[in-house]
C-alpha cells in the first residue's frame, strides 16, 4: 500500500504502485526516495509512518516522523518545530549507540517538516508482557543490566529522555537487544536556571512533559533532572513485574507514591532498590544508573555486559539456570567506555573472593549467576556446578540440550561438531582453532572476539550470527549461510568465502578484499 502524508487527505490509502494520491492528488513518493507504506501512530504534534528508501539497494525500511501539530497557532507551530529540531539534534549526537535509533535524514519540504530515523523491528516490552506474562525477579535484574548502561550513556551526553516506559523500549528481533526509542520529549540542555528564566522554554517543556504515571513529580512541575529518568525506569520495572500500568495501581494519598509492594513477590533487597528508584523526593532517589548497578551488586557481571547485552526476560527452571540466554556485543562505542570504570572493582572483588576460598564467582560462572536470578543477591548462585573450561563434543551437546546457552571463554578447539545444532548460543571469546562446524546450525550465535583461526564452517548456518572482532583468519566458510551476519571488525584475512551467502551481512569491501571469494559468493547487496 502507498500512504499519503497530506494531513488533510480524506482517504490516504492508495494502491502500492500509485504515483499520486487518488483522493487529494498529492505526490506519494516523499523527497523522490521515501515510499510510505502505512501510518504507525499519531500524537499531538506529529504522525509517524513506516517507509522504504527506494534510492538505496534493498529498499531498507525506515521510520518517518512528520510535523503535524493539532493546533495551527503560531506559538504551537513554533513549539512543535522546536521539538523536532531538538529530537533531530539529540539523535544526531547520541544515535551512534547500538541501542538507540540512528538519525538518517532531517528535512523540510512544502512547508512540512520530516525526521527520518532507523527502523527498529521488534516488539515493545508492553507487548512482551502481554504475550508472555510478568517478569520474574531475575528478569528485572537482567532488564536493568541491559538498560541502565544505555541510560548512563544518554546522561553522560547531557540528555534527559523524559519518556522512558515499556512502549518506548523495543526488543530488536535481529539481536534481542533492548532499544530505547522516541526522543520527542527529550531535554538536551540541562540548565535549570535557563529554564526558569525563559518563558518560551518553560512553555515548550510543558508540551513535552512525558507520560503521566511514569513521569516523577519534579518533571510534572517542569523541572526534570537526570534522576527523573531513574524514576521512570523504576515505574517500568513495576509494570514488568505486575503487568499493570501506573493508573491501574493504587497510590498513597498523603505522598502520591505508587502502592506496588503487595502486588509483587521479590526479595527484600530488590524491593529496597526499587523503593529508592521510586522515591518522590529527588534528594533521596538514586542519582545515576551507576548507583543502581552498584546497589544491585551487579558489578561482577558488567565486564561481560560491556561487551554484549543479555536477551529477553529469564525464567529459570529447575533443570537449568541459564535457559534462553545469550549476548550481543555493543562494539567499540561509547557505552563500553562508560562501563570500563567498573573493571578495577570487578577484578578487586574477584580477587578478594578467590583469596577467601570462594570460587562461586569465577569467570565461568558469572553469566550463569547473572541469569539465574537468586532472590538474595548474586552470592546465592555460588553453589551451582560450573562448566569445565575445556569441553568435549558430547559434553557441549549435553549442556546445550539441558538449556545451557552461555559458553563464554571456553576452549572448544579441534572438536568435531559437524551437523551439530547450537542456535543462539553464546560463544563469545571462545577458542575454536581447527574446530569442525561443517553443516552445523549456529543461527544467531554470538562469536564476538572468538578465535576461529582455520575453523571449518563449511555449509554452516551462520545467519544473523555475530562476529564482532572475531578472528576468522584462514577459516573455511565455503557455502556458509552468512545472511545478515554481523562481521564488522572481524579478521577475514585468507578466509574462504567461495559460495557463501552474505546477503544483508555487515561487512566492508576492505574486509572482503582480504578474503577469498568467487562468482558463487553472494555479496551483501544480494548480487554475485
One Martini backbone bead per residue (centre of mass of N, CA, C, O) as a GRO file, in nm:
protein
  528
    1UNK     BB    1   0.099   0.035   0.018
    2UNK     BB    2   0.011   0.377  -0.030
    3UNK     BB    3   0.080   0.671   0.165
    4UNK     BB    4  -0.056   0.968   0.257
    5UNK     BB    5   0.081   1.281   0.412
    6UNK     BB    6  -0.160   1.447   0.397
    7UNK     BB    7  -0.334   1.585   0.659
    8UNK     BB    8  -0.617   1.640   0.462
    9UNK     BB    9  -0.666   1.363   0.368
   10UNK     BB   10  -0.952   1.159   0.325
   11UNK     BB   11  -0.774   0.912   0.156
   12UNK     BB   12  -0.453   0.777   0.203
   13UNK     BB   13  -0.514   0.513   0.060
   14UNK     BB   14  -0.318   0.318  -0.174
   15UNK     BB   15  -0.180   0.177  -0.414
   16UNK     BB   16   0.140   0.058  -0.448
   17UNK     BB   17   0.181   0.203  -0.760
   18UNK     BB   18   0.119   0.477  -0.688
   19UNK     BB   19   0.204   0.829  -0.748
   20UNK     BB   20  -0.079   0.945  -0.672
   21UNK     BB   21  -0.337   1.062  -0.503
   22UNK     BB   22  -0.674   0.993  -0.545
   23UNK     BB   23  -0.795   1.215  -0.336
   24UNK     BB   24  -0.560   1.481  -0.359
   25UNK     BB   25  -0.287   1.463  -0.561
   26UNK     BB   26  -0.048   1.378  -0.411
   27UNK     BB   27   0.258   1.292  -0.368
   28UNK     BB   28   0.395   0.971  -0.262
   29UNK     BB   29   0.695   1.049  -0.305
   30UNK     BB   30   0.925   1.128  -0.079
   31UNK     BB   31   1.186   1.296  -0.196
   32UNK     BB   32   1.223   1.066  -0.426
   33UNK     BB   33   1.250   0.797  -0.192
   34UNK     BB   34   0.989   0.777  -0.002
   35UNK     BB   35   0.789   0.498   0.078
   36UNK     BB   36   0.475   0.494   0.203
   37UNK     BB   37   0.285   0.234   0.380
   38UNK     BB   38   0.222   0.342   0.689
   39UNK     BB   39   0.060   0.408   0.985
   40UNK     BB   40   0.177   0.409   1.326
   41UNK     BB   41   0.115   0.712   1.439
   42UNK     BB   42  -0.052   0.965   1.661
   43UNK     BB   43  -0.023   1.301   1.780
   44UNK     BB   44  -0.008   1.630   1.881
   45UNK     BB   45   0.261   1.689   1.667
   46UNK     BB   46   0.245   1.398   1.507
   47UNK     BB   47   0.347   1.160   1.259
   48UNK     BB   48   0.398   0.803   1.194
   49UNK     BB   49   0.598   0.618   0.952
   50UNK     BB   50   0.630   0.365   0.722
   51UNK     BB   51   0.929   0.311   0.522
   52UNK     BB   52   1.106   0.331   0.199
   53UNK     BB   53   1.428   0.341   0.048
   54UNK     BB   54   1.454   0.336  -0.304
   55UNK     BB   55   1.764   0.451  -0.337
   56UNK     BB   56   1.842   0.184  -0.201
   57UNK     BB   57   1.959  -0.107  -0.154
   58UNK     BB   58   1.676  -0.307  -0.060
   59UNK     BB   59   1.480  -0.106   0.057
   60UNK     BB   60   1.494   0.022   0.335
   61UNK     BB   61   1.373   0.072   0.634
   62UNK     BB   62   1.180   0.338   0.795
   63UNK     BB   63   1.121   0.627   1.001
   64UNK     BB   64   0.861   0.881   0.982
   65UNK     BB   65   0.840   1.214   1.091
   66UNK     BB   66   0.562   1.439   1.115
   67UNK     BB   67   0.466   1.753   1.124
   68UNK     BB   68   0.138   1.765   1.322
   69UNK     BB   69  -0.029   1.986   1.460
   70UNK     BB   70  -0.333   2.046   1.609
   71UNK     BB   71  -0.235   2.335   1.603
   72UNK     BB   72  -0.199   2.662   1.412
   73UNK     BB   73  -0.058   2.825   1.597
   74UNK     BB   74   0.233   2.990   1.621
   75UNK     BB   75   0.322   2.876   1.897
   76UNK     BB   76   0.277   2.573   1.839
   77UNK     BB   77   0.453   2.553   1.586
   78UNK     BB   78   0.718   2.639   1.725
   79UNK     BB   79   0.723   2.410   1.930
   80UNK     BB   80   0.724   2.175   1.730
   81UNK     BB   81   0.984   2.254   1.585
   82UNK     BB   82   1.163   2.240   1.836
   83UNK     BB   83   1.120   1.940   1.892
   84UNK     BB   84   1.238   1.841   1.627
   85UNK     BB   85   1.513   1.972   1.654
   86UNK     BB   86   1.584   1.828   1.919
   87UNK     BB   87   1.563   1.535   1.821
   88UNK     BB   88   1.770   1.555   1.594
   89UNK     BB   89   2.008   1.648   1.766
   90UNK     BB   90   2.014   1.406   1.958
   91UNK     BB   91   2.043   1.175   1.750
   92UNK     BB   92   2.304   1.291   1.626
   93UNK     BB   93   2.469   1.262   1.903
   94UNK     BB   94   2.358   0.945   2.012
   95UNK     BB   95   2.284   0.740   1.755
   96UNK     BB   96   2.558   0.544   1.768
   97UNK     BB   97   2.414   0.366   1.946
   98UNK     BB   98   2.303   0.030   1.944
   99UNK     BB   99   2.035   0.128   2.149
  100UNK     BB  100   1.979   0.352   1.927
  101UNK     BB  101   1.839   0.544   1.705
  102UNK     BB  102   1.913   0.653   1.394
  103UNK     BB  103   1.991   0.927   1.201
  104UNK     BB  104   1.910   0.986   0.846
  105UNK     BB  105   1.705   1.243   0.839
  106UNK     BB  106   1.642   1.613   0.774
  107UNK     BB  107   1.349   1.797   0.658
  108UNK     BB  108   1.201   2.036   0.420
  109UNK     BB  109   0.869   2.027   0.258
  110UNK     BB  110   0.618   2.217   0.187
  111UNK     BB  111   0.612   2.316   0.496
  112UNK     BB  112   0.731   2.039   0.591
  113UNK     BB  113   0.837   1.826   0.858
  114UNK     BB  114   1.118   1.585   0.873
  115UNK     BB  115   1.201   1.261   1.028
  116UNK     BB  116   1.465   1.019   0.987
  117UNK     BB  117   1.478   0.679   1.104
  118UNK     BB  118   1.547   0.399   1.234
  119UNK     BB  119   1.432   0.076   1.207
  120UNK     BB  120   1.272  -0.120   1.464
  121UNK     BB  121   1.255  -0.460   1.486
  122UNK     BB  122   0.988  -0.538   1.713
  123UNK     BB  123   0.899  -0.561   2.055
  124UNK     BB  124   0.756  -0.438   2.307
  125UNK     BB  125   0.734  -0.467   2.647
  126UNK     BB  126   0.428  -0.456   2.660
  127UNK     BB  127   0.388  -0.694   2.461
  128UNK     BB  128   0.562  -0.902   2.610
  129UNK     BB  129   0.379  -0.914   2.863
  130UNK     BB  130   0.110  -0.991   2.721
  131UNK     BB  131   0.230  -1.263   2.611
  132UNK     BB  132   0.430  -1.373   2.874
  133UNK     BB  133   0.416  -1.202   3.111
  134UNK     BB  134   0.558  -1.142   3.384
  135UNK     BB  135   0.835  -1.082   3.549
  136UNK     BB  136   1.097  -1.172   3.710
  137UNK     BB  137   1.355  -1.100   3.905
  138UNK     BB  138   1.564  -1.185   3.696
  139UNK     BB  139   1.442  -1.011   3.467
  140UNK     BB  140   1.491  -0.736   3.606
  141UNK     BB  141   1.798  -0.755   3.632
  142UNK     BB  142   1.844  -0.784   3.331
  143UNK     BB  143   1.707  -0.526   3.239
  144UNK     BB  144   1.895  -0.334   3.399
  145UNK     BB  145   2.159  -0.434   3.267
  146UNK     BB  146   2.071  -0.324   2.980
  147UNK     BB  147   1.965  -0.018   3.037
  148UNK     BB  148   2.156   0.150   3.227
  149UNK     BB  149   2.395   0.200   3.027
  150UNK     BB  150   2.220   0.377   2.841
  151UNK     BB  151   2.148   0.595   3.045
  152UNK     BB  152   2.437   0.679   3.105
  153UNK     BB  153   2.502   0.771   2.818
  154UNK     BB  154   2.290   0.991   2.795
  155UNK     BB  155   2.376   1.158   3.047
  156UNK     BB  156   2.675   1.208   2.946
  157UNK     BB  157   2.519   1.395   2.708
  158UNK     BB  158   2.304   1.581   2.844
  159UNK     BB  159   2.042   1.379   2.858
  160UNK     BB  160   1.684   1.373   2.886
  161UNK     BB  161   1.426   1.180   2.801
  162UNK     BB  162   1.118   1.171   2.967
  163UNK     BB  163   0.995   0.869   2.820
  164UNK     BB  164   1.013   0.613   2.998
  165UNK     BB  165   0.877   0.303   2.868
  166UNK     BB  166   0.757   0.013   2.742
  167UNK     BB  167   0.673   0.149   2.457
  168UNK     BB  168   0.999   0.260   2.435
  169UNK     BB  169   1.079  -0.057   2.435
  170UNK     BB  170   1.273  -0.257   2.214
  171UNK     BB  171   1.305  -0.587   2.097
  172UNK     BB  172   1.523  -0.680   1.883
  173UNK     BB  173   1.522  -0.927   1.650
  174UNK     BB  174   1.821  -0.959   1.558
  175UNK     BB  175   1.959  -0.946   1.891
  176UNK     BB  176   1.772  -0.882   2.157
  177UNK     BB  177   1.789  -0.592   2.207
  178UNK     BB  178   1.749  -0.304   2.368
  179UNK     BB  179   1.552  -0.019   2.252
  180UNK     BB  180   1.552   0.328   2.271
  181UNK     BB  181   1.286   0.543   2.208
  182UNK     BB  182   1.162   0.840   2.170
  183UNK     BB  183   1.291   1.184   2.156
  184UNK     BB  184   1.051   1.407   2.177
  185UNK     BB  185   1.094   1.479   2.512
  186UNK     BB  186   1.364   1.586   2.520
  187UNK     BB  187   1.646   1.707   2.719
  188UNK     BB  188   1.951   1.894   2.605
  189UNK     BB  189   1.949   2.126   2.850
  190UNK     BB  190   2.104   2.122   3.160
  191UNK     BB  191   1.941   2.424   3.283
  192UNK     BB  192   1.749   2.551   3.521
  193UNK     BB  193   1.792   2.858   3.496
  194UNK     BB  194   1.704   2.887   3.200
  195UNK     BB  195   1.416   2.785   3.241
  196UNK     BB  196   1.319   2.999   3.454
  197UNK     BB  197   1.407   3.253   3.243
  198UNK     BB  198   1.211   3.101   3.017
  199UNK     BB  199   0.905   3.103   2.880
  200UNK     BB  200   0.940   2.935   2.622
  201UNK     BB  201   1.075   2.687   2.752
  202UNK     BB  202   0.848   2.625   2.952
  203UNK     BB  203   0.628   2.580   2.741
  204UNK     BB  204   0.769   2.352   2.594
  205UNK     BB  205   0.791   2.159   2.834
  206UNK     BB  206   0.479   2.123   2.869
  207UNK     BB  207   0.460   1.961   2.583
  208UNK     BB  208   0.711   1.753   2.711
  209UNK     BB  209   0.645   1.586   2.993
  210UNK     BB  210   0.524   1.307   2.932
  211UNK     BB  211   0.407   1.027   3.118
  212UNK     BB  212   0.169   0.957   3.312
  213UNK     BB  213   0.322   0.781   3.597
  214UNK     BB  214   0.633   0.804   3.485
  215UNK     BB  215   0.643   1.085   3.585
  216UNK     BB  216   0.772   1.281   3.806
  217UNK     BB  217   0.711   1.553   3.995
  218UNK     BB  218   0.940   1.743   3.878
  219UNK     BB  219   0.845   1.705   3.582
  220UNK     BB  220   0.554   1.812   3.622
  221UNK     BB  221   0.706   2.091   3.727
  222UNK     BB  222   0.933   2.155   3.501
  223UNK     BB  223   1.204   1.990   3.661
  224UNK     BB  224   1.411   1.811   3.519
  225UNK     BB  225   1.624   1.528   3.584
  226UNK     BB  226   1.811   1.258   3.581
  227UNK     BB  227   1.631   1.112   3.806
  228UNK     BB  228   1.373   1.097   3.632
  229UNK     BB  229   1.458   0.842   3.472
  230UNK     BB  230   1.481   0.656   3.716
  231UNK     BB  231   1.183   0.657   3.785
  232UNK     BB  232   1.080   0.542   3.513
  233UNK     BB  233   1.229   0.274   3.543
  234UNK     BB  234   1.082   0.187   3.801
  235UNK     BB  235   0.796   0.178   3.680
  236UNK     BB  236   0.867  -0.028   3.464
  237UNK     BB  237   0.928  -0.256   3.663
  238UNK     BB  238   0.642  -0.275   3.777
  239UNK     BB  239   0.511  -0.354   3.515
  240UNK     BB  240   0.682  -0.613   3.464
  241UNK     BB  241   0.582  -0.750   3.742
  242UNK     BB  242   0.245  -0.696   3.697
  243UNK     BB  243   0.103  -0.573   3.422
  244UNK     BB  244   0.068  -0.274   3.536
  245UNK     BB  245  -0.023   0.031   3.524
  246UNK     BB  246  -0.024   0.309   3.718
  247UNK     BB  247  -0.343   0.355   3.695
  248UNK     BB  248  -0.389   0.046   3.824
  249UNK     BB  249  -0.265   0.165   4.078
  250UNK     BB  250  -0.219   0.255   4.376
  251UNK     BB  251  -0.212   0.538   4.618
  252UNK     BB  252  -0.077   0.771   4.827
  253UNK     BB  253  -0.245   1.051   4.940
  254UNK     BB  254   0.000   1.184   5.100
  255UNK     BB  255   0.244   1.129   4.863
  256UNK     BB  256   0.173   0.977   4.569
  257UNK     BB  257   0.265   0.695   4.592
  258UNK     BB  258   0.306   0.388   4.484
  259UNK     BB  259   0.120   0.079   4.537
  260UNK     BB  260   0.324  -0.228   4.492
  261UNK     BB  261   0.437  -0.445   4.700
  262UNK     BB  262   0.173  -0.645   4.705
  263UNK     BB  263   0.206  -0.724   4.383
  264UNK     BB  264   0.481  -0.863   4.469
  265UNK     BB  265   0.758  -1.122   4.442
  266UNK     BB  266   1.035  -1.018   4.619
  267UNK     BB  267   1.307  -0.921   4.740
  268UNK     BB  268   1.422  -0.703   4.972
  269UNK     BB  269   1.647  -0.587   4.803
  270UNK     BB  270   1.483  -0.504   4.549
  271UNK     BB  271   1.278  -0.335   4.700
  272UNK     BB  272   1.476  -0.116   4.797
  273UNK     BB  273   1.567  -0.025   4.517
  274UNK     BB  274   1.287   0.056   4.403
  275UNK     BB  275   1.212   0.262   4.623
  276UNK     BB  276   1.449   0.456   4.552
  277UNK     BB  277   1.366   0.503   4.255
  278UNK     BB  278   1.053   0.600   4.366
  279UNK     BB  279   1.117   0.849   4.501
  280UNK     BB  280   0.969   1.161   4.532
  281UNK     BB  281   1.252   1.246   4.617
  282UNK     BB  282   1.536   1.344   4.471
  283UNK     BB  283   1.735   1.330   4.712
  284UNK     BB  284   1.650   1.003   4.772
  285UNK     BB  285   1.738   0.927   4.502
  286UNK     BB  286   1.883   0.805   4.257
  287UNK     BB  287   2.136   0.970   4.048
  288UNK     BB  288   2.229   0.696   3.899
  289UNK     BB  289   2.293   0.410   3.725
  290UNK     BB  290   2.543   0.326   3.886
  291UNK     BB  291   2.408   0.311   4.166
  292UNK     BB  292   2.222   0.069   4.097
  293UNK     BB  293   2.434  -0.140   4.017
  294UNK     BB  294   2.565  -0.141   4.294
  295UNK     BB  295   2.310  -0.214   4.464
  296UNK     BB  296   2.272  -0.494   4.294
  297UNK     BB  297   2.548  -0.634   4.257
  298UNK     BB  298   2.654  -0.619   3.924
  299UNK     BB  299   2.961  -0.587   3.875
  300UNK     BB  300   3.049  -0.887   3.789
  301UNK     BB  301   2.880  -0.848   3.498
  302UNK     BB  302   2.997  -0.589   3.340
  303UNK     BB  303   3.226  -0.706   3.170
  304UNK     BB  304   3.020  -0.851   2.975
  305UNK     BB  305   2.813  -0.616   2.924
  306UNK     BB  306   3.014  -0.432   2.768
  307UNK     BB  307   3.001  -0.640   2.515
  308UNK     BB  308   2.704  -0.766   2.597
  309UNK     BB  309   2.370  -0.817   2.587
  310UNK     BB  310   2.106  -0.951   2.712
  311UNK     BB  311   1.822  -1.111   2.686
  312UNK     BB  312   1.535  -1.183   2.764
  313UNK     BB  313   1.342  -1.291   2.993
  314UNK     BB  314   1.408  -1.479   3.283
  315UNK     BB  315   1.301  -1.830   3.354
  316UNK     BB  316   1.376  -2.038   3.569
  317UNK     BB  317   1.460  -2.372   3.610
  318UNK     BB  318   1.528  -2.679   3.754
  319UNK     BB  319   1.738  -2.760   3.524
  320UNK     BB  320   1.815  -2.447   3.472
  321UNK     BB  321   1.987  -2.113   3.489
  322UNK     BB  322   2.030  -2.046   3.143
  323UNK     BB  323   1.778  -2.022   2.984
  324UNK     BB  324   1.762  -1.819   2.702
  325UNK     BB  325   2.049  -1.708   2.658
  326UNK     BB  326   2.253  -1.419   2.564
  327UNK     BB  327   2.475  -1.223   2.344
  328UNK     BB  328   2.575  -0.882   2.247
  329UNK     BB  329   2.776  -0.673   2.094
  330UNK     BB  330   2.843  -0.312   2.109
  331UNK     BB  331   3.117  -0.252   2.060
  332UNK     BB  332   3.339   0.042   2.014
  333UNK     BB  333   3.168   0.230   2.212
  334UNK     BB  334   3.067   0.439   2.454
  335UNK     BB  335   2.948   0.243   2.680
  336UNK     BB  336   3.207   0.083   2.740
  337UNK     BB  337   3.360   0.322   2.867
  338UNK     BB  338   3.156   0.359   3.104
  339UNK     BB  339   3.211   0.057   3.221
  340UNK     BB  340   3.525   0.039   3.266
  341UNK     BB  341   3.536   0.158   3.563
  342UNK     BB  342   3.458  -0.135   3.689
  343UNK     BB  343   3.707  -0.319   3.653
  344UNK     BB  344   3.861  -0.285   3.919
  345UNK     BB  345   3.631  -0.384   4.109
  346UNK     BB  346   3.600  -0.659   3.985
  347UNK     BB  347   3.887  -0.771   4.031
  348UNK     BB  348   3.891  -0.718   4.335
  349UNK     BB  349   3.649  -0.896   4.409
  350UNK     BB  350   3.759  -1.162   4.293
  351UNK     BB  351   4.018  -1.171   4.464
  352UNK     BB  352   3.884  -1.184   4.739
  353UNK     BB  353   3.721  -1.444   4.691
  354UNK     BB  354   3.961  -1.628   4.626
  355UNK     BB  355   4.112  -1.571   4.897
  356UNK     BB  356   3.850  -1.699   5.059
  357UNK     BB  357   3.763  -1.963   4.880
  358UNK     BB  358   3.561  -1.837   4.663
  359UNK     BB  359   3.433  -1.987   4.350
  360UNK     BB  360   3.139  -1.866   4.270
  361UNK     BB  361   3.291  -1.605   4.088
  362UNK     BB  362   3.387  -1.711   3.839
  363UNK     BB  363   3.408  -1.666   3.506
  364UNK     BB  364   3.224  -1.929   3.434
  365UNK     BB  365   2.970  -1.823   3.645
  366UNK     BB  366   2.858  -1.535   3.606
  367UNK     BB  367   2.635  -1.571   3.389
  368UNK     BB  368   2.469  -1.775   3.545
  369UNK     BB  369   2.399  -1.585   3.782
  370UNK     BB  370   2.273  -1.352   3.619
  371UNK     BB  371   2.031  -1.557   3.513
  372UNK     BB  372   1.913  -1.697   3.783
  373UNK     BB  373   1.798  -1.506   4.003
  374UNK     BB  374   1.854  -1.454   4.296
  375UNK     BB  375   1.686  -1.353   4.604
  376UNK     BB  376   1.987  -1.280   4.770
  377UNK     BB  377   2.184  -1.243   4.552
  378UNK     BB  378   2.464  -1.345   4.382
  379UNK     BB  379   2.572  -1.558   4.600
  380UNK     BB  380   2.337  -1.772   4.570
  381UNK     BB  381   2.487  -1.908   4.297
  382UNK     BB  382   2.769  -2.042   4.398
  383UNK     BB  383   2.672  -2.369   4.410
  384UNK     BB  384   2.681  -2.406   4.124
  385UNK     BB  385   2.771  -2.575   3.867
  386UNK     BB  386   3.047  -2.587   3.660
  387UNK     BB  387   3.195  -2.541   3.365
  388UNK     BB  388   3.426  -2.657   3.194
  389UNK     BB  389   3.658  -2.508   2.997
  390UNK     BB  390   3.694  -2.794   2.878
  391UNK     BB  391   3.535  -2.951   2.596
  392UNK     BB  392   3.346  -3.194   2.462
  393UNK     BB  393   3.120  -3.283   2.242
  394UNK     BB  394   2.910  -3.419   2.438
  395UNK     BB  395   2.913  -3.203   2.655
  396UNK     BB  396   2.810  -2.968   2.487
  397UNK     BB  397   2.546  -3.105   2.395
  398UNK     BB  398   2.430  -3.152   2.680
  399UNK     BB  399   2.419  -2.864   2.784
  400UNK     BB  400   2.236  -2.758   2.558
  401UNK     BB  401   1.995  -2.958   2.600
  402UNK     BB  402   1.958  -2.832   2.909
  403UNK     BB  403   1.984  -2.495   2.830
  404UNK     BB  404   2.256  -2.413   2.766
  405UNK     BB  405   2.419  -2.094   2.625
  406UNK     BB  406   2.679  -2.032   2.803
  407UNK     BB  407   3.041  -2.025   2.662
  408UNK     BB  408   3.238  -1.835   2.778
  409UNK     BB  409   3.574  -1.882   2.739
  410UNK     BB  410   3.611  -2.150   2.576
  411UNK     BB  411   3.767  -2.460   2.488
  412UNK     BB  412   3.687  -2.578   2.133
  413UNK     BB  413   3.916  -2.721   2.008
  414UNK     BB  414   3.923  -2.975   1.770
  415UNK     BB  415   3.630  -3.028   1.719
  416UNK     BB  416   3.352  -3.246   1.623
  417UNK     BB  417   3.060  -3.047   1.493
  418UNK     BB  418   2.898  -3.188   1.290
  419UNK     BB  419   2.565  -3.107   1.256
  420UNK     BB  420   2.521  -2.932   1.482
  421UNK     BB  421   2.296  -2.773   1.737
  422UNK     BB  422   2.350  -2.397   1.814
  423UNK     BB  423   2.136  -2.186   1.859
  424UNK     BB  424   2.193  -1.895   2.033
  425UNK     BB  425   2.481  -1.901   2.122
  426UNK     BB  426   2.751  -1.825   2.360
  427UNK     BB  427   3.091  -1.774   2.208
  428UNK     BB  428   3.245  -1.571   2.356
  429UNK     BB  429   3.591  -1.597   2.346
  430UNK     BB  430   3.637  -1.849   2.205
  431UNK     BB  431   3.811  -2.154   2.118
  432UNK     BB  432   3.833  -2.284   1.750
  433UNK     BB  433   4.076  -2.427   1.658
  434UNK     BB  434   4.001  -2.652   1.410
  435UNK     BB  435   3.708  -2.664   1.409
  436UNK     BB  436   3.415  -2.865   1.315
  437UNK     BB  437   3.114  -2.703   1.146
  438UNK     BB  438   2.983  -2.874   0.945
  439UNK     BB  439   2.650  -2.808   0.897
  440UNK     BB  440   2.589  -2.623   1.121
  441UNK     BB  441   2.371  -2.474   1.370
  442UNK     BB  442   2.434  -2.100   1.423
  443UNK     BB  443   2.200  -1.932   1.476
  444UNK     BB  444   2.257  -1.633   1.637
  445UNK     BB  445   2.535  -1.652   1.724
  446UNK     BB  446   2.808  -1.566   1.950
  447UNK     BB  447   3.156  -1.454   1.828
  448UNK     BB  448   3.286  -1.256   2.005
  449UNK     BB  449   3.628  -1.269   2.002
  450UNK     BB  450   3.675  -1.519   1.857
  451UNK     BB  451   3.881  -1.812   1.783
  452UNK     BB  452   3.874  -1.907   1.418
  453UNK     BB  453   4.127  -2.032   1.323
  454UNK     BB  454   4.078  -2.268   1.080
  455UNK     BB  455   3.786  -2.302   1.076
  456UNK     BB  456   3.511  -2.519   1.003
  457UNK     BB  457   3.217  -2.364   0.811
  458UNK     BB  458   3.088  -2.550   0.612
  459UNK     BB  459   2.757  -2.505   0.541
  460UNK     BB  460   2.675  -2.316   0.760
  461UNK     BB  461   2.450  -2.168   0.994
  462UNK     BB  462   2.508  -1.795   1.014
  463UNK     BB  463   2.260  -1.650   1.055
  464UNK     BB  464   2.288  -1.365   1.245
  465UNK     BB  465   2.559  -1.367   1.333
  466UNK     BB  466   2.832  -1.276   1.567
  467UNK     BB  467   3.175  -1.120   1.470
  468UNK     BB  468   3.296  -0.921   1.659
  469UNK     BB  469   3.638  -0.938   1.658
  470UNK     BB  470   3.687  -1.183   1.505
  471UNK     BB  471   3.898  -1.471   1.417
  472UNK     BB  472   3.895  -1.578   1.055
  473UNK     BB  473   4.163  -1.683   0.979
  474UNK     BB  474   4.143  -1.930   0.738
  475UNK     BB  475   3.856  -1.991   0.715
  476UNK     BB  476   3.594  -2.225   0.629
  477UNK     BB  477   3.308  -2.071   0.431
  478UNK     BB  478   3.192  -2.261   0.232
  479UNK     BB  479   2.852  -2.220   0.180
  480UNK     BB  480   2.774  -2.025   0.387
  481UNK     BB  481   2.529  -1.876   0.599
  482UNK     BB  482   2.563  -1.500   0.621
  483UNK     BB  483   2.299  -1.377   0.661
  484UNK     BB  484   2.299  -1.094   0.852
  485UNK     BB  485   2.570  -1.080   0.949
  486UNK     BB  486   2.821  -0.974   1.193
  487UNK     BB  487   3.156  -0.852   1.063
  488UNK     BB  488   3.257  -0.627   1.208
  489UNK     BB  489   3.603  -0.630   1.272
  490UNK     BB  490   3.675  -0.879   1.135
  491UNK     BB  491   3.903  -1.137   1.057
  492UNK     BB  492   3.943  -1.223   0.689
  493UNK     BB  493   4.213  -1.339   0.642
  494UNK     BB  494   4.189  -1.598   0.412
  495UNK     BB  495   3.901  -1.641   0.390
  496UNK     BB  496   3.656  -1.877   0.270
  497UNK     BB  497   3.380  -1.742   0.049
  498UNK     BB  498   3.299  -1.955  -0.139
  499UNK     BB  499   2.952  -1.959  -0.183
  500UNK     BB  500   2.862  -1.753   0.003
  501UNK     BB  501   2.603  -1.591   0.204
  502UNK     BB  502   2.589  -1.213   0.232
  503UNK     BB  503   2.314  -1.119   0.278
  504UNK     BB  504   2.305  -0.829   0.472
  505UNK     BB  505   2.581  -0.806   0.565
  506UNK     BB  506   2.828  -0.681   0.796
  507UNK     BB  507   3.059  -0.568   0.553
  508UNK     BB  508   3.347  -0.478   0.404
  509UNK     BB  509   3.539  -0.441   0.126
  510UNK     BB  510   3.810  -0.476   0.269
  511UNK     BB  511   3.749  -0.750   0.391
  512UNK     BB  512   3.686  -0.899   0.119
  513UNK     BB  513   3.970  -0.858  -0.007
  514UNK     BB  514   4.107  -1.058   0.215
  515UNK     BB  515   3.933  -1.262   0.092
  516UNK     BB  516   3.776  -1.545  -0.054
  517UNK     BB  517   3.623  -1.530  -0.375
  518UNK     BB  518   3.344  -1.584  -0.605
  519UNK     BB  519   3.081  -1.617  -0.828
  520UNK     BB  520   2.908  -1.758  -0.578
  521UNK     BB  521   2.920  -1.511  -0.416
  522UNK     BB  522   2.705  -1.344  -0.200
  523UNK     BB  523   2.656  -1.030  -0.157
  524UNK     BB  524   2.512  -0.798   0.050
  525UNK     BB  525   2.331  -0.683  -0.210
  526UNK     BB  526   2.259  -0.971  -0.372
  527UNK     BB  527   2.519  -1.013  -0.543
  528UNK     BB  528   2.783  -1.181  -0.739
   0.00000   0.00000   0.00000
